[in-house]
């Protein structure tokens, strides 16, 4: 029996909150126990209240009313991706950026995972979060290419999956910059299928893979309401190192950013 099936079938004995508890969730990666922010503490747990706060912030900044996808667009994207999917064993989500340290959702299990045919790249220009209109930042996504991307597989338990996916969709699809897909991933505990938010090259803010020196120059300067673009890169590099994951693109990019001096 798979661990996800065990969690789902025994949830009535433990209650839904215990199935998402840290003593169980980090059994494969105990070193992560204090390196992943709990959902209750996350500023990226996008509840309706958080979304309303973001809307108010956008208004005070003079952004247009359509600064984000509407609630209807976000929900339509979620339904289109998950339509007909059986969630009775929950669902895995692949984390390759901030989901690795601040997933913003309650989860039942976390594993190392490898996704083939995709690579981390800062390939979206954004004036939100870690950038401004005057100094846009670059947002991380996945770009198709040779090799693979190593990150984390995060399991949403069956009894929480529907609600947690709604929260996650508001965060990841706030401007429709990603293409959510269900893709095969490999983990040390066995292969599975995971929800992956990959690049949407049709999005107007998509810039593709820029020369690495140009990418570094942007990341070294950009800063917004959620902190600096550089801090995001540093946090990701630190988490990858702690997990024993080497990503040459991230390593080379961080070296170039650091060579440019303080952000």
Buried (B, 14 or more C-beta within 10 A) or exposed (E): EEBBEBBBEEBEEEEBEBBBBBEBBBEBBEEBEEBBBEBEEBEBBBEEEBBEEBEEEBEEEEBEEEBBBEEEBBBEBBEEBBEEEEBEBBBBBBBBBBBBBBBBBBBBBBBBBBBEBBBBBBBBBBBBBBBBEEBBBBBBBBBEEEEBBBBBBBBBBBBBBEEBBBBBBBBBBBBBBBBBBBBEBBBEBEEBBBBBBBBBBEBEBBBEBBEBEEBBBBBBBBBBEBBBBBBBBBBBBEBBEBBEBEBEBBEEBBEBBBEBEEB
